[in-house]
Amino acid sequence: MQLSVLTSVTGLAVLGCIVELLRRQQLREKYAALWLLIGLIIAPLGFFPTWLDSIANKLGVASGVSLVLFAGFVLVLLVTLHLSWESSRLEAETRTLAEEVALIRAHLAQTADPMPANAVKPVIDGDTGTDSTTATTTTDDREARA
């Protein structure tokens, strides 16, 4: 009987933690729905342990404990699969965003310096004060202007 009380308290604690995480906006609703459903299934089974044995008998499982163990194993596999899918999706999205940022930076760098590095630019001669044109090809001159 003490095990069923412990299970009930655990189910209620899980529900309380999920609600608190939702309240603090640390858990998204799409994930919380699944965990709330699991908590709502676990809590009554702790209060009424005979239900678990009757469900196990109807499903052809030897005992309720075996059913819980199997269900837990399947749940862990499904959660792992879902998190792997989310991770892959987020990795692809991050790669796409990084590529877009690189393109934007390249475009900004190009528009900030409209004159190419190998263009002929007027240079004021410091000694005479007259204009002369020279071809510059080094990036040091471009960086000095920026």
Biotite code that builds the C-alpha atoms (Angstrom):
import biotite.structure as struc

atoms = struc.array([
    struc.Atom([0.000, 0.000, 0.000], chain_id="A", res_id=1, res_name="MET", atom_name="CA", element="C"),
    struc.Atom([2.887, 2.376, 0.684], chain_id="A", res_id=2, res_name="GLN", atom_name="CA", element="C"),
    struc.Atom([4.145, 1.947, -2.887], chain_id="A", res_id=3, res_name="LEU", atom_name="CA", element="C"),
    struc.Atom([0.827, 3.153, -4.283], chain_id="A", res_id=4, res_name="SER", atom_name="CA", element="C"),
    struc.Atom([0.965, 6.242, -2.049], chain_id="A", res_id=5, res_name="VAL", atom_name="CA", element="C"),
    struc.Atom([4.500, 6.924, -3.269], chain_id="A", res_id=6, res_name="LEU", atom_name="CA", element="C"),
    struc.Atom([3.339, 6.545, -6.876], chain_id="A", res_id=7, res_name="THR", atom_name="CA", element="C"),
    struc.Atom([0.434, 8.899, -6.273], chain_id="A", res_id=8, res_name="SER", atom_name="CA", element="C"),
    struc.Atom([2.657, 11.514, -4.666], chain_id="A", res_id=9, res_name="VAL", atom_name="CA", element="C"),
    struc.Atom([5.151, 11.161, -7.528], chain_id="A", res_id=10, res_name="THR", atom_name="CA", element="C"),
    struc.Atom([2.400, 11.659, -10.108], chain_id="A", res_id=11, res_name="GLY", atom_name="CA", element="C"),
    struc.Atom([1.124, 14.742, -8.312], chain_id="A", res_id=12, res_name="LEU", atom_name="CA", element="C"),
    struc.Atom([4.676, 16.098, -7.937], chain_id="A", res_id=13, res_name="ALA", atom_name="CA", element="C"),
    struc.Atom([5.261, 15.658, -11.673], chain_id="A", res_id=14, res_name="VAL", atom_name="CA", element="C"),
    struc.Atom([2.043, 17.523, -12.421], chain_id="A", res_id=15, res_name="LEU", atom_name="CA", element="C"),
    struc.Atom([3.030, 20.303, -10.017], chain_id="A", res_id=16, res_name="GLY", atom_name="CA", element="C"),
    struc.Atom([6.500, 20.633, -11.568], chain_id="A", res_id=17, res_name="CYS", atom_name="CA", element="C"),
    struc.Atom([5.057, 20.776, -15.082], chain_id="A", res_id=18, res_name="ILE", atom_name="CA", element="C"),
    struc.Atom([2.559, 23.470, -14.113], chain_id="A", res_id=19, res_name="VAL", atom_name="CA", element="C"),
    struc.Atom([5.328, 25.477, -12.406], chain_id="A", res_id=20, res_name="GLU", atom_name="CA", element="C"),
    struc.Atom([7.609, 25.211, -15.453], chain_id="A", res_id=21, res_name="LEU", atom_name="CA", element="C"),
    struc.Atom([4.740, 26.370, -17.644], chain_id="A", res_id=22, res_name="LEU", atom_name="CA", element="C"),
    struc.Atom([3.997, 29.253, -15.305], chain_id="A", res_id=23, res_name="ARG", atom_name="CA", element="C"),
    struc.Atom([7.638, 30.390, -15.433], chain_id="A", res_id=24, res_name="ARG", atom_name="CA", element="C"),
    struc.Atom([7.649, 29.910, -19.228], chain_id="A", res_id=25, res_name="GLN", atom_name="CA", element="C"),
    struc.Atom([10.574, 27.488, -19.013], chain_id="A", res_id=26, res_name="GLN", atom_name="CA", element="C"),
    struc.Atom([8.678, 24.702, -20.784], chain_id="A", res_id=27, res_name="LEU", atom_name="CA", element="C"),
    struc.Atom([6.865, 25.170, -24.066], chain_id="A", res_id=28, res_name="ARG", atom_name="CA", element="C"),
    struc.Atom([3.221, 24.213, -24.309], chain_id="A", res_id=29, res_name="GLU", atom_name="CA", element="C"),
    struc.Atom([3.765, 21.607, -27.004], chain_id="A", res_id=30, res_name="LYS", atom_name="CA", element="C"),
    struc.Atom([6.008, 19.616, -24.657], chain_id="A", res_id=31, res_name="TYR", atom_name="CA", element="C"),
    struc.Atom([3.968, 20.319, -21.545], chain_id="A", res_id=32, res_name="ALA", atom_name="CA", element="C"),
    struc.Atom([0.852, 18.777, -23.072], chain_id="A", res_id=33, res_name="ALA", atom_name="CA", element="C"),
    struc.Atom([2.571, 15.406, -23.353], chain_id="A", res_id=34, res_name="LEU", atom_name="CA", element="C"),
    struc.Atom([3.961, 15.550, -19.826], chain_id="A", res_id=35, res_name="TRP", atom_name="CA", element="C"),
    struc.Atom([0.624, 16.673, -18.376], chain_id="A", res_id=36, res_name="LEU", atom_name="CA", element="C"),
    struc.Atom([-1.038, 13.734, -20.107], chain_id="A", res_id=37, res_name="LEU", atom_name="CA", element="C"),
    struc.Atom([1.537, 11.349, -18.627], chain_id="A", res_id=38, res_name="ILE", atom_name="CA", element="C"),
    struc.Atom([1.091, 12.886, -15.175], chain_id="A", res_id=39, res_name="GLY", atom_name="CA", element="C"),
    struc.Atom([-2.701, 12.616, -15.445], chain_id="A", res_id=40, res_name="LEU", atom_name="CA", element="C"),
    struc.Atom([-2.337, 8.928, -16.292], chain_id="A", res_id=41, res_name="ILE", atom_name="CA", element="C"),
    struc.Atom([0.188, 8.148, -13.538], chain_id="A", res_id=42, res_name="ILE", atom_name="CA", element="C"),
    struc.Atom([-1.547, 9.937, -10.643], chain_id="A", res_id=43, res_name="ALA", atom_name="CA", element="C"),
    struc.Atom([-4.839, 7.952, -10.661], chain_id="A", res_id=44, res_name="PRO", atom_name="CA", element="C"),
    struc.Atom([-2.986, 4.660, -11.078], chain_id="A", res_id=45, res_name="LEU", atom_name="CA", element="C"),
    struc.Atom([-1.189, 5.380, -7.816], chain_id="A", res_id=46, res_name="GLY", atom_name="CA", element="C"),
    struc.Atom([-4.470, 6.056, -6.021], chain_id="A", res_id=47, res_name="PHE", atom_name="CA", element="C"),
    struc.Atom([-6.123, 2.974, -7.520], chain_id="A", res_id=48, res_name="PHE", atom_name="CA", element="C"),
    struc.Atom([-3.399, 0.324, -7.990], chain_id="A", res_id=49, res_name="PRO", atom_name="CA", element="C"),
    struc.Atom([-5.914, -2.400, -8.842], chain_id="A", res_id=50, res_name="THR", atom_name="CA", element="C"),
    struc.Atom([-6.675, -0.552, -12.086], chain_id="A", res_id=51, res_name="TRP", atom_name="CA", element="C"),
    struc.Atom([-3.152, -1.200, -13.294], chain_id="A", res_id=52, res_name="LEU", atom_name="CA", element="C"),
    struc.Atom([-3.450, -4.946, -12.726], chain_id="A", res_id=53, res_name="ASP", atom_name="CA", element="C"),
    struc.Atom([-6.821, -5.093, -14.467], chain_id="A", res_id=54, res_name="SER", atom_name="CA", element="C"),
    struc.Atom([-5.475, -3.128, -17.448], chain_id="A", res_id=55, res_name="ILE", atom_name="CA", element="C"),
    struc.Atom([-2.472, -5.474, -17.587], chain_id="A", res_id=56, res_name="ALA", atom_name="CA", element="C"),
    struc.Atom([-4.736, -8.538, -17.526], chain_id="A", res_id=57, res_name="ASN", atom_name="CA", element="C"),
    struc.Atom([-6.883, -7.128, -20.354], chain_id="A", res_id=58, res_name="LYS", atom_name="CA", element="C"),
    struc.Atom([-3.752, -6.515, -22.442], chain_id="A", res_id=59, res_name="LEU", atom_name="CA", element="C"),
    struc.Atom([-2.379, -9.997, -21.679], chain_id="A", res_id=60, res_name="GLY", atom_name="CA", element="C"),
    struc.Atom([0.568, -8.769, -19.597], chain_id="A", res_id=61, res_name="VAL", atom_name="CA", element="C"),
    struc.Atom([1.581, -10.821, -16.555], chain_id="A", res_id=62, res_name="ALA", atom_name="CA", element="C"),
    struc.Atom([1.491, -7.970, -14.049], chain_id="A", res_id=63, res_name="SER", atom_name="CA", element="C"),
    struc.Atom([0.910, -4.246, -13.773], chain_id="A", res_id=64, res_name="GLY", atom_name="CA", element="C"),
    struc.Atom([4.551, -3.663, -12.916], chain_id="A", res_id=65, res_name="VAL", atom_name="CA", element="C"),
    struc.Atom([5.629, -5.266, -16.204], chain_id="A", res_id=66, res_name="SER", atom_name="CA", element="C"),
    struc.Atom([3.174, -3.077, -18.077], chain_id="A", res_id=67, res_name="LEU", atom_name="CA", element="C"),
    struc.Atom([4.525, 0.076, -16.410], chain_id="A", res_id=68, res_name="VAL", atom_name="CA", element="C"),
    struc.Atom([8.109, -0.954, -17.179], chain_id="A", res_id=69, res_name="LEU", atom_name="CA", element="C"),
    struc.Atom([7.304, -1.630, -20.824], chain_id="A", res_id=70, res_name="PHE", atom_name="CA", element="C"),
    struc.Atom([5.292, 1.592, -21.176], chain_id="A", res_id=71, res_name="ALA", atom_name="CA", element="C"),
    struc.Atom([8.141, 3.554, -19.606], chain_id="A", res_id=72, res_name="GLY", atom_name="CA", element="C"),
    struc.Atom([10.644, 2.008, -21.992], chain_id="A", res_id=73, res_name="PHE", atom_name="CA", element="C"),
    struc.Atom([8.481, 2.840, -25.018], chain_id="A", res_id=74, res_name="VAL", atom_name="CA", element="C"),
    struc.Atom([7.972, 6.376, -23.707], chain_id="A", res_id=75, res_name="LEU", atom_name="CA", element="C"),
    struc.Atom([11.728, 6.910, -23.317], chain_id="A", res_id=76, res_name="VAL", atom_name="CA", element="C"),
    struc.Atom([12.306, 5.645, -26.869], chain_id="A", res_id=77, res_name="LEU", atom_name="CA", element="C"),
    struc.Atom([9.638, 7.964, -28.273], chain_id="A", res_id=78, res_name="LEU", atom_name="CA", element="C"),
    struc.Atom([10.949, 10.988, -26.366], chain_id="A", res_id=79, res_name="VAL", atom_name="CA", element="C"),
    struc.Atom([14.493, 10.213, -27.537], chain_id="A", res_id=80, res_name="THR", atom_name="CA", element="C"),
    struc.Atom([13.329, 9.920, -31.134], chain_id="A", res_id=81, res_name="LEU", atom_name="CA", element="C"),
    struc.Atom([11.422, 13.193, -30.896], chain_id="A", res_id=82, res_name="HIS", atom_name="CA", element="C"),
    struc.Atom([14.396, 15.044, -29.360], chain_id="A", res_id=83, res_name="LEU", atom_name="CA", element="C"),
    struc.Atom([16.699, 13.677, -32.071], chain_id="A", res_id=84, res_name="SER", atom_name="CA", element="C"),
    struc.Atom([14.279, 14.926, -34.718], chain_id="A", res_id=85, res_name="TRP", atom_name="CA", element="C"),
    struc.Atom([14.068, 18.363, -33.059], chain_id="A", res_id=86, res_name="GLU", atom_name="CA", element="C"),
    struc.Atom([17.865, 18.533, -32.782], chain_id="A", res_id=87, res_name="SER", atom_name="CA", element="C"),
    struc.Atom([18.310, 17.696, -36.472], chain_id="A", res_id=88, res_name="SER", atom_name="CA", element="C"),
    struc.Atom([15.715, 20.244, -37.491], chain_id="A", res_id=89, res_name="ARG", atom_name="CA", element="C"),
    struc.Atom([17.291, 22.962, -35.338], chain_id="A", res_id=90, res_name="LEU", atom_name="CA", element="C"),
    struc.Atom([20.765, 22.139, -36.667], chain_id="A", res_id=91, res_name="GLU", atom_name="CA", element="C"),
    struc.Atom([19.564, 22.565, -40.248], chain_id="A", res_id=92, res_name="ALA", atom_name="CA", element="C"),
    struc.Atom([17.813, 25.816, -39.339], chain_id="A", res_id=93, res_name="GLU", atom_name="CA", element="C"),
    struc.Atom([20.946, 27.130, -37.594], chain_id="A", res_id=94, res_name="THR", atom_name="CA", element="C"),
    struc.Atom([23.077, 26.279, -40.632], chain_id="A", res_id=95, res_name="ARG", atom_name="CA", element="C"),
    struc.Atom([20.644, 28.106, -42.920], chain_id="A", res_id=96, res_name="THR", atom_name="CA", element="C"),
    struc.Atom([20.594, 31.144, -40.657], chain_id="A", res_id=97, res_name="LEU", atom_name="CA", element="C"),
    struc.Atom([24.417, 31.206, -40.466], chain_id="A", res_id=98, res_name="ALA", atom_name="CA", element="C"),
    struc.Atom([24.610, 31.114, -44.262], chain_id="A", res_id=99, res_name="GLU", atom_name="CA", element="C"),
    struc.Atom([22.094, 33.960, -44.533], chain_id="A", res_id=100, res_name="GLU", atom_name="CA", element="C"),
    struc.Atom([24.035, 36.044, -42.006], chain_id="A", res_id=101, res_name="VAL", atom_name="CA", element="C"),
    struc.Atom([27.261, 35.443, -43.962], chain_id="A", res_id=102, res_name="ALA", atom_name="CA", element="C"),
    struc.Atom([25.566, 36.570, -47.177], chain_id="A", res_id=103, res_name="LEU", atom_name="CA", element="C"),
    struc.Atom([24.177, 39.671, -45.486], chain_id="A", res_id=104, res_name="ILE", atom_name="CA", element="C"),
    struc.Atom([27.590, 40.534, -44.039], chain_id="A", res_id=105, res_name="ARG", atom_name="CA", element="C"),
    struc.Atom([29.218, 40.079, -47.444], chain_id="A", res_id=106, res_name="ALA", atom_name="CA", element="C"),
    struc.Atom([26.571, 42.292, -49.033], chain_id="A", res_id=107, res_name="HIS", atom_name="CA", element="C"),
    struc.Atom([27.023, 44.963, -46.361], chain_id="A", res_id=108, res_name="LEU", atom_name="CA", element="C"),
    struc.Atom([30.785, 44.877, -46.762], chain_id="A", res_id=109, res_name="ALA", atom_name="CA", element="C"),
    struc.Atom([30.394, 45.244, -50.507], chain_id="A", res_id=110, res_name="GLN", atom_name="CA", element="C"),
    struc.Atom([27.953, 48.155, -50.265], chain_id="A", res_id=111, res_name="THR", atom_name="CA", element="C"),
    struc.Atom([29.994, 49.894, -47.566], chain_id="A", res_id=112, res_name="ALA", atom_name="CA", element="C"),
    struc.Atom([32.996, 49.953, -49.945], chain_id="A", res_id=113, res_name="ASP", atom_name="CA", element="C"),
    struc.Atom([31.486, 50.519, -53.400], chain_id="A", res_id=114, res_name="PRO", atom_name="CA", element="C"),
    struc.Atom([34.885, 51.032, -55.045], chain_id="A", res_id=115, res_name="MET", atom_name="CA", element="C"),
    struc.Atom([36.697, 47.727, -55.676], chain_id="A", res_id=116, res_name="PRO", atom_name="CA", element="C"),
    struc.Atom([40.218, 47.289, -54.381], chain_id="A", res_id=117, res_name="ALA", atom_name="CA", element="C"),
    struc.Atom([41.794, 47.330, -57.841], chain_id="A", res_id=118, res_name="ASN", atom_name="CA", element="C"),
    struc.Atom([40.006, 50.489, -59.019], chain_id="A", res_id=119, res_name="ALA", atom_name="CA", element="C"),
    struc.Atom([41.869, 53.639, -59.941], chain_id="A", res_id=120, res_name="VAL", atom_name="CA", element="C"),
    struc.Atom([41.384, 56.191, -57.181], chain_id="A", res_id=121, res_name="LYS", atom_name="CA", element="C"),
    struc.Atom([42.480, 59.826, -56.973], chain_id="A", res_id=122, res_name="PRO", atom_name="CA", element="C"),
    struc.Atom([45.196, 60.398, -54.394], chain_id="A", res_id=123, res_name="VAL", atom_name="CA", element="C"),
    struc.Atom([46.217, 63.862, -53.203], chain_id="A", res_id=124, res_name="ILE", atom_name="CA", element="C"),
    struc.Atom([49.962, 64.297, -53.360], chain_id="A", res_id=125, res_name="ASP", atom_name="CA", element="C"),
    struc.Atom([51.055, 65.537, -49.940], chain_id="A", res_id=126, res_name="GLY", atom_name="CA", element="C"),
    struc.Atom([54.031, 67.547, -51.212], chain_id="A", res_id=127, res_name="ASP", atom_name="CA", element="C"),
    struc.Atom([52.465, 69.419, -54.079], chain_id="A", res_id=128, res_name="THR", atom_name="CA", element="C"),
    struc.Atom([48.794, 69.349, -53.154], chain_id="A", res_id=129, res_name="GLY", atom_name="CA", element="C"),
    struc.Atom([47.887, 68.191, -56.637], chain_id="A", res_id=130, res_name="THR", atom_name="CA", element="C"),
    struc.Atom([45.672, 65.255, -57.566], chain_id="A", res_id=131, res_name="ASP", atom_name="CA", element="C"),
    struc.Atom([47.187, 62.204, -59.167], chain_id="A", res_id=132, res_name="SER", atom_name="CA", element="C"),
    struc.Atom([45.632, 58.822, -59.886], chain_id="A", res_id=133, res_name="THR", atom_name="CA", element="C"),
    struc.Atom([47.112, 55.555, -58.739], chain_id="A", res_id=134, res_name="THR", atom_name="CA", element="C"),
    struc.Atom([45.923, 51.984, -58.889], chain_id="A", res_id=135, res_name="ALA", atom_name="CA", element="C"),
    struc.Atom([45.727, 50.424, -55.457], chain_id="A", res_id=136, res_name="THR", atom_name="CA", element="C"),
    struc.Atom([45.394, 46.723, -54.983], chain_id="A", res_id=137, res_name="THR", atom_name="CA", element="C"),
    struc.Atom([46.133, 46.246, -51.310], chain_id="A", res_id=138, res_name="THR", atom_name="CA", element="C"),
    struc.Atom([43.496, 45.779, -48.695], chain_id="A", res_id=139, res_name="THR", atom_name="CA", element="C"),
    struc.Atom([45.362, 48.018, -46.250], chain_id="A", res_id=140, res_name="ASP", atom_name="CA", element="C"),
    struc.Atom([44.176, 51.103, -48.138], chain_id="A", res_id=141, res_name="ASP", atom_name="CA", element="C"),
    struc.Atom([40.595, 49.846, -48.041], chain_id="A", res_id=142, res_name="ARG", atom_name="CA", element="C"),
    struc.Atom([40.781, 49.182, -44.313], chain_id="A", res_id=143, res_name="GLU", atom_name="CA", element="C"),
    struc.Atom([42.290, 52.603, -43.660], chain_id="A", res_id=144, res_name="ALA", atom_name="CA", element="C"),
    struc.Atom([39.321, 54.285, -45.377], chain_id="A", res_id=145, res_name="ARG", atom_name="CA", element="C"),
    struc.Atom([36.777, 52.285, -43.391], chain_id="A", res_id=146, res_name="ALA", atom_name="CA", element="C"),
])
